[in-house]
Amino acid sequence: MANDFLPITAKEMRERGWEQPDFVYVSGDAYVDHPSFGTAIISRVLESRGYKVCILPQPDWKREESVRVFGRPRLGFLVSAGNMDSMVNHYFVSKKRRTQDAYTPGGIAGKRPDYAAVVYSKLIRKSYPDVPVILGGIEASLRRMAHYDYWSDSFLQSILADSRADLISYGMGEKSIVEIAEALDAGIAVKDITFVPGTVYRTEDISGIYDGEMLPAYQDMKREPALYAKSFWTQYINTDPCNGRVLIEPYPDGSYVVQNPPQPPLTVAEMDAVYALPYMRTAHPSYEAQGGVPATQEIRFSLVSNRGCFGGCSFCALTFHQGRTVQVRSHESILQEAQTLIEEPDFKGYIHDVGGPTANFRQPSCQKQLKVGVCKNRQCLFPKPCPNLKADHSDYLALLRKLRALPGVKKVFIRSGIRFDYLLADGNDAFFREMVEHHVSGQLKVAPEHISDAVLHYMGKPRNAVYEKFCKAYAKHNEALGKKQFLVPYLMSSHPGSTLKEAVELAEYLRDKRLRPEQVQDFYPTPSTLSTVMYYTGIDPRDGSPVYICKNPHEKAMQRALIQYRLPQNYELVHEALCRAGRQDLIGFGEKCLIRPRKGEAFRQGAELRQEKHGKAKDKAPQKAKTGKKKTIRNIHPKKGR
């Protein structure tokens, strides 16, 4: 059969001559057959192994029959909330509902339920109680064990227990889903599929588990949050396939949720094979009448070159989801995809991005990782680069040069972000120079996140001095090349460890650098990140020390307003924040002040300034002999002056 979209209706299934699918993939996203979408990758991988896969995008969760479109699948249902956690997709950090959904035709919000993976799974169970249900995607992956849920402000059990699903395929899933499919196809009951790496299952019998590590029980963690901090750190240091152990989480009904170690990272050949599958590279044509799927615009002319990240930012879930070992595609694979982009009629000569979670990671941080796994007791870049770190941009630079040389390519941008401390760790600045010369579109977005070393420590980010060094080097390269390009820093307010004191320090930094951020990101506690555990427990899981947590909505508003202190609508919040922090010295008319005083304060401070000025002038004036004559003191009218 010619290359085509996978079926999303019973009619399309029958047109392929299928009477029954092997798998039905239920997704909270619209169907976009592009390798930037998990649904597309998993379904195409299964298709390449000979399995019949039908896609059921955004079923109506209010109607039970919506999951019966294709009938009973031969092997099982695959369920994903989509490319995002459904709660992040639905709500701002303020918990106000978003009005748009980039993963839905026309950008319309409300086409998936809250906690979508749980809702879809329960819906399937009503119609097909004995058909295997396998959860996947980021929502299931990050909720695979007991976790804190910001939106309900509660401690939830594993998504397996809430959803009544049989298995979770966590992480990227290409290898584990094939092993699951082959086991089911061989007639193995889903309850007996307990041996696949990269999966989580529920059982009442753990007698066959060897060398497993028992985590604190769910009910104990719910009662005592400090135990959750301890449990999460155990999970965090067991995210590597070489040295990760089986983890066991007890539940009050006598069952256990068991997590197997992750799947090994994909080799270059395996990555190439995944991205060479016959994707249509766009959204299903049935969405065109509704205006298409907005998310496709971001990735249409972009290239994925890597996955995984050893950056270790505390607020990021990549360590927990993709792992710390960087996996890459070959130059040939990426160039072949680039040629496909060039041949598209709408291509204007601009490749929007060549990267991944961190664009300038094109190799594992050290060769040791591939043999014995990542270190459990240290990070690759935090608090400073590990002595074993191999910082080398030569491969990435060679790739970018090849892409720039392709006929039809005018410009190749890097927009997925670079890790500036890794860039500085490379003794050869050839990549830095060429990045500035060829791959910046006037502004380079970077993520220092904050400038207070105290807050950066909790963020898992390098000290501010490292960012300052990067800024100077960036300016130097621009000057040498005769360019005038700017840095756009991403900044975060209210992260654990940030008090009003640190928020004021950040505002002063922005004042001194003459920066006016257009956007500010409040810290968003998403499932299974170190920062979220700090937010919930008030404990740093890395060492058990207490952490200041900003949870009061008004204080959060003040910290956010300080970053945009110049905006008139933020005046009252900034004024209150400065007073609370004891920094009234920043309210006034001096060049170091953030805001001017209120009207009443203006007269009082103005009078004080005039008196201080008069006093200094008097000190400088020559002293006259006293005559004993009384001076006349005139009153100063507050409105008319003298």
Steps between C-alpha positions, in 0.01 A plus 500: 500500500618854422612720786196635682367602841404224736120450532310733732151377398342160451458587132872566457575174678277301264655673199826339603327163502520463876219336693663554839797708618773352714521820704284809542705801601287747701655847517408832659657678201376533147670254264820654367717249315832662578797365702467787748179334622516191719186353346656505155827340612347215702235418239752505213746285696226241556396524136859430394482176701188388314231608747175666394454825692198729492510848654213629713578870553312701764199270552196651672563387857136573591379223271596139572447397139772742383768240579317229303562658157727217383349224708707272720873510415675166473785584741412809696445874544788747518407813693675838516386841621706652216826689462434687828362413839130578460498724808790711372319511166183627667618739772734790561711489816231722654262205440293714265384307197677555169283615211703330226648156434775486238457123462133522399358595158438872487672542836170434676529424873302234683529208259663276760412444867703589805727206596437368151694172526296394803167602345567324168617184675192480721279558197663209317460276805122549492473370144787250496575389856735221393698672222856606597546873553854639477565859601774710343597859433631764737193513725522130586880503505525776760214367711616139499561494876327686784537873441393849604229651280508880499154555354316305770767586758507137606727198510379248242573132460656355186299564185480122462282478810274790400457398136459123541743455209726195480839647410689824458761536228702788642766712332514520121359150460612375157673191637260414780188526284642250251586256778151539647339446160707189433414356843128558447520360147668188641201442725654613827236643733549870571517431875805283435690767305719601792839465336517784247748783577342844488167381638302529824248239612280424800509173689419337832794258482856631513662172600661465157673840512870486578717792599202735513492812718196560716375857501295653783134395491251732333294555816815582701618756242154657494512537877864610517618702195866471604480132405394603149814712466704196597307273260532739209875531539526120487298505177707787360832319539357182346416642158793338318475162324851395607470554873128553563330255735147358511293730723201379703231726644253341748129591514247457781294235315797263506607568142830639374589727212825374351729701273750315285827676407489712182562372150853547363544821298453474125815458293565735210374234257184450705434874518548527124255214444234670713526827308508326161151351545238610244351798684266728307663789694178693548158488662222276369326675206161477673613792722559744215142630505547593866818693433753224558692419819698803627781291655614387155620850417769480769652176374429496128843625391699389805734204540545281807864404540509362854308390807586462867668765714777505759429862594317397817280808555290437811175629347531284187358147464742390227717298738193310614359454149773484233794439731843663528670309218497701177396307189559638151416451136767473232581790271372297206161448664459869583618616156254264335215647703624850421480417131139398554429840656666682210275322251181612675323774301469734801868485595650851484863408559499516879554200728350617827691276739754219521500365851307324771457547876838679491620588152875485559503152658610263224671230707492345848673717758767233542572156356462344843122542477470245221679233705394547862225761477471855629635586844254474787691732731581790267367700205686563176476881506381596849627668709787517252606281205624155601871438431397205283269715285591501133386838369535479124289677236694379197237247390212747538697767315576261215129416474398866489757573230361219285145629545604856410660369180185329372360660182183689586594569863543869583532481877514237774386618841550355848187561703465205735747652744865454582667419830740793540714343774566201274585739218756681717649168612609434140855631458442551128273797430447421129139396562432806715632728227307333217184483707512877541585550134252264336240357738351790699198686367580833667423364846635194677276354767682362802381380840697633796161485687627718788806694618501414870750221567283385790203443269717361219623235743145369544438527126804285421636781282855644481597803707419843362868570435490230231212674324680834524806345340282366219341842445840664465622234258179534295543878481865459403417264212227734376737796508768308311247403233349847474161375615252646744314202642345470840446244773148430620520338846226273627428583865294321762332638808397327824720194458566314826769687691399840362390755762414864439865576571617295199214635288618856573856401410373381164315829444818694578692289252243574229526871584878500472494303173216715361294189427121504471369141485181473300408165655548351844450136593373428848637174630252231391500186720458222244509129593829327583757778502743575782361852529143374535606268781664799671180700452283231656727384783711808576802269482784478251501127410870515415615555858186517715547868587202735545408736215298823509184459290295787362142372490302811589337627176554863601870450568531311170341800327752733667798289391368492145428875500856581613636349178279743305525786746479764225143409406253755648252227590763337721572812706300412813636146514859619453455771763365250753774249419776757552350609831464142621858423399626809683624654175331839510833636374383382156194729515596851393647713224858378503645314205509177703134519600254258347185709544411854596327577829128548536375859498508537875840341516622722216468818710654347811791349312537813289524712813755258645706516180489880497600512866786256434611706200475823699701342781779398264507846345515658844793278593687615192421872549749719694405547865386850602539653840194480722324835547231384733230613256206260473417349161147509365376152411231502233250215470512293186157438350478136378340602171635845426853446628692813598 
